[in-house]
Amino acid sequence: MDSHQIHLRFSQDIKLLLQRLAQEPLSLGEILAETSERGFSLVITLLVLPFLLPMPPGLTGPFGAACLCLSVQMILGRRSPWLPKRIARYKFPRPFAHVLLQNLRRVTKVLEKITRPRLTKIANYDLTWRINGLCISWLTLLLMLPVPFTNPIPTVGILLLAVATIESDGLLIWISYGITILITMLFGFIGYALWLAPSLLPSIFR
């Protein structure tokens, strides 16, 4: 099997899911039941992909909560995903699935170029699974912060970690850890700037 075929594993999984969602409304619980252990990364990817696009009102809360719930389970070492009934019953809006499907190729085209099975022993360690969950949880919290125009930044980190986990790409996982640190520093800078803003405004307009 050549590398291009390997790369298609992730994009085909997501594309098939989105095609089904565009045809019939499936709940998050039903999707998890079909994808089993890989459901962690696949559903997390599905949940954060919309944050790369303008989000319809009301979706940030459910998507963020579901992503956080799954990533916390990864920290705990769980391999069988579970969602609370209220979140599990949530159905992906069909029109939005169409929009995601139209934009999916742009995302997967980039990911397929940088992802392949590498350092698979590191990628498959139980500790790596837990650290991935910790990073995704942290990035999800940053994603849910009410800071305008910042959604795509932690989304990129989450997507890289989720795809690297699916493809057993240990090198990309390590790179993603570095990106997580950089994103954290960026949000720290933004937070510091917002904290300073009230005291700076009087001097600016003096």
N, C-alpha and C positions, 0 to 999 in steps of 0.2 A: 504494500500500500504506500503510495507516495505521500509527501508532506501535504500537498494540496487537499487530498482526500481526507487526511487526518484533520486538517483545519476546518473542513466542512462539518465535522461532527457537531460543534457548538452551534454554528449558524443554522444548520438544518434543524436541530432540536428547537431553537427559538422560532424559526420560520414556521415549522409545523404547528407549534403551539399557537402562534399568532393567527395562522390560517384557520385553525379550529375556533379560536375566539371570535374571529371575524364572521364565522358562519353560525355559531351557536354560543350563547352566553354560558361559560363554564365558571364555576366557583373556584376560588383559590384552593379550597379543600379537595375538590375533584382533580385539579391539576397536580397537587402534591401526591394524591393517591396513585396517579399514573406514572409519576416520574421517580418515586422511591427516593433512594439516597441522593441521586443526582438532582432531586427536586430542590434541595437546599440552594445550590448555585443557580440552577435554571430559573427557579421562581424569583430568587433575589434579582437576577438579571432582568427578568420580565417586569419586576416591580420598579426598578430604578431607570430602565430605558426611557420611560416617559419624562423623566426629569431633564433629559437632554432637549426636550421640546417645551413649548409653552404649555403649562399644565392647566387643564380645566379645573374650575373651583371645586373643592371638596375631595380631591383625590390625594392630596399630600398627606393628610392624616392617616387614612387607611393603608396606603401603600407604605408609608414610613413605619407605621406600627407593625405591619406584617413582616417587613424586612428586618426590623429590630428583633422581633420575636424569634425569627429563624436564626439570625446570627448569634443571639444569646444561647440558643440550643447548641450551636457549633462550639461555643466556648465551653459548654458543659460536656462536650464530647459525644453528643447524641448523633446518631446516624439515620434515625427515622424521624423525618420532620413532622411537626405537629403545630396546629394553629388553634387558638381559642375559637369556639363556635361562631361568635359574632364576626370575627375576621374571616374564618374559613368559608362562611356563607356569602362573602362579598363576591360579586360577579364583575368581571372586567367589562367596561362599557364597549359594546360592539363597534360604534363609530370610531372610538379611539384606537381600537385594535387595527382598523383599516389604516389610520394615519401612521401608526407605528410600523405596520407592514410596508408601507410606501417608503418610509425612511430607514428601514432596517439595513438595507444593503450598504448604505454609507458607513454605518457603524461596523458591520461585520467585515467589510472590505479592509478596513484598517486593522481590526483585531486579528484577522486571518494572516496578515503579513508579519505580525510580531509574535504569534503564539504557536508553539509546537511542544510536544513532549520533551522536556529537558530536565536533568537533575530529578528524575522521577522518584528516586528514593526519598529525597528531601520533601518533595511535593506530597508524598503519601504517608509521611510521619503523622502519628496522632497529634503530636504537639503542634505541627504545622497547621493542621485542621483547626485546632483551638485558637491559635494565634490569628489565623485568617478570620475566624469568627469575631475575635476581639477587634481587629482592625475594621471589619465591616460594621460592627456595632457602633464604634466610635465615629466612623464616617457618616453613618446614618443619622446619628445625633446632630452632627454638623449640618447635614442635609436638611434636617427639620427645623433648624434655627430660622427665625423670621428675618433673614438678612436678604434684601432684594438682589437679584441677579447673580447669586452665588451657587444656585442649585447644580449647575453642570460641573462645578469643581470637585466636590466630594463624589459625585456620580461617576466620574472618570475613574477614581480610585477604587470604588466598589466594583465597577464593571471589570477592571483589570484583575482584581482578586478573584471574582467569581469565575471568569473565563479561565484564568490560570489554574484554578482548582479543578474545573471540568476537564481541562486538557492535560493535567498533571505536569504543568510547566513550572518546575522549581525555580528556574532563573527569573521568570516573570514575577513569581511570588515575592522573591527577594527585592526585585526592583519596585514592586508595589508597596512593600514595607517602607522603602525610601520615599516613595511618592506620598504615602500616608503621613510621614513626618513633615514633608514639605507643605502639604495641605494644612496640617495642624499649625505650623508656623505662620502660614498665610492668614488663617482665621484668627490666630493670636494677634497678628498685626492689625487686622481689621477691627477686632475687639478693642485693642488699645487705641486705635484712631477714633473709634466711636466714643470711647470713654473720655478722650481728650477734647472731642468736638465742642461740648457745651462751654468749656473754659476758653476755647480759642475763638469762638464766634464773636464775643464782644470786641476783642482786639482786631479782628478782621474788618468789622464794620465801623470801627472807631473813626 
